[in-house]
Structure formats: structure tokens, C-alpha cells
Amino acid sequence: MAGVTAMITAAFFYTDAFRDPRGMLDAVKTIFVYETSSGHDKSFSYYAKLFTLPVKSGGTWWFGTPVILLAATACIHAFGKNPPPQARVIRFIAISAILHALAYSIIRYKNPWLACLPWAQVCLLAGFSLAGFSNRSKFTKAWITALALVAIVTQTVQSSNATGRLASDERNPFAYVPTRQDLEDLEPWLKKIQAISPSQSIEPIAVIGNGYWPLPWVLRSFEKTGYWPSPPSDLASMPIVFAMPEHAAAVAKQLEATHQPLPRGLRAGVPVMLFVQRDLWQLWMRHDPK
């Protein structure tokens, strides 16, 4: 029943609520054809260092050491003498966290978000360090209390910075090749342009070049979006064009008479040039001259 439920759940999401049956086949085919870009191969100890060793970057210390120590404390109690009533659950989560961490560490392709599952399990174990708290010795109670306070304070500070001023900053080690803020504001801006020009569609949208992620995610709400490895001959007829650095000069020359160039940032160290059809740009400037 668990297997059938898992298959139905996966099929629901991969097929867009069963509207696109090919999605399930594509999900399986991806395993055999997916190619990763260079730079993501990391050592076996990458995740251990990322979450355990304190690193100062962007004026903030990044580490999860107190959480890991709390999780270790829960495991010691669960596998030792006089275990708490929740010992079976703690042991199960501990074994699961260890196996997941090992599996992800063995795989050479690594990035922080792949470790979200084992890290969530570690956080659960940290919470279980309070299991049977009243029966612990004074030293253990002081140890757990001190760790919990340090963990709450440090994780709150890190979370605030990670979702605030350093959310799109490469100095945030957990962001990992973050998207620039101006790209995150792109979708609502394009929709504003469409709203002030109802008689003229901003589609089709063209993306020229390679290495353009996360543009497909940002442009997901626009149905007519095409991706070309090199500029097509009819590029001037497309209202919105994105050009990656290797094609920016050629696209600029091709659209010199028809489009307004606007530099944008894609990721850290990766610019992208946005070209907006001149009539749309002039309409936008009249609407919002700022």
C-alpha cells in the first residue's frame, strides 16, 4: 500500500495532476539523460564541513554545531541505558539520518539543498534531546539547556540573514549560486508591462544561449517561451529577448533597430542582457518614467 501510494503521489505531481501523462515517463528518462554542469563535484566531507564547521562570511557566522550536538545527545540517550519512552522513534530517525547523509556524501554532485532531508532529521533528533529531560542528571540538564539556548539564538540569527540581507548573496554558504534580486523581480515587472499593453502581447519570449537557469523557473507563467542555443533569424519579431553573455553582442547587433537593451544580473558573476521591443519600452516609460 505504501508503494502504491508513493507511485500515485509521484504520478500526480509529475503529470501535472494527470493532465500530462508523458510527465511520468520523462521523470524516469531524466535519470539516464540528465547532465550536470561542472563545479558541483564536491568531496565526501562537504556536508559535514558545511553544517558542522563554523565559517564567517558576510559578517555572520554560519554553522549548525549546537543542533548536531543536541541530536547526538538524543542518540546517546536512546541507544544507552535507561532510554526514554521515545527511544524507538529516536533510533529510527537517527539511522535514517545517518544513511541519508552517507548516501548524499557518496554522490559527488553536491549542493546544500540536497541535504535538506538529512538535516531535517537532525533537527528532529535535536528536539528529541528533551525526551525524558526531568529524569536526567543536573549536568545533562545544564548541557541540554545551554546547547538549546545557543542553538535557538544562532539559528535565528542565521535564518534572519539567510532570508534577509544575504538571501541573494554569494557570501551566504547555504544560498549556493543565488539568483540576483533584479531577476527575482522580473516576472511581476513583465506582467506589469503586459497589463499596460493589453492589445499587444509580450510573448513569445526568447532566451538565447546556455546556462540560463533559473530563467525557466522565472518565466514559467508565460506559455510561449522558447530557448535557442544561438539567435534565430526571426528574433526581431519577439517582444522580449534574453541573451546570455556569449551571444549578447550578436543579439544586440541583430536587435539594434527594434529593441531596447537592459542589463540584468542572473547569478553571481553571470550577467544576462534583456531586450525589450521599443514600442513596449516607450509605452512603459510613459506609464512609469522612474
Order of alpha helices (4+ residues) and beta strands (2+ residues): alpha-alpha-alpha-beta-beta-alpha-alpha-alpha-alpha-alpha-alpha-beta-alpha-beta-beta-alpha-beta-beta-alpha
